[in-house]
Amino acid sequence: MGYFGGMGLLSWVEGFKHWLAFLLLFGIGAKMIYESYSHDVDVKTHRLTHKVMCLLAIATSLDAMAAGFTLNLMIIEPIVACFIIGLMTAILSYVGVWIGSQSGTWLEHKAEMLGGIV
């Protein structure tokens, strides 16, 4: 669905797609750096209800649809892109878990700042 929707939007964003990607990534990174400075220790935990799970499922679906939109901005076959995305997700997830287990508590809130900078 996202892939076909992206085909229709491609002509609208063709001229400034690199700036759009830059602004989105810059905004996410800036928010991560900002949040790394807020040392709110009293974070409330919420119960995981059906309503929360439904909202998370909708958010995940919207994220996947946005990823489908971006596939049209690149000159690559969708099957190849899915394989590359899956492979890189597996590798980087493994590396992230390994780094997290090695860093322990010495990295703490600096990890979020590092993620925002990257």
Secondary structure, 3 states (H helix, E strand, C coil): CHHHHHHHHHHHHHHHHHHHHHHHHHHHHHHHHHHHHCCCCCCCCCCCCHHHHHHHHHHHHHHHHHHHHHHCCCCCCHHHHHHHHHHHHHHHHHHHHHHHHHHCCCCCCHHHHHHHHC
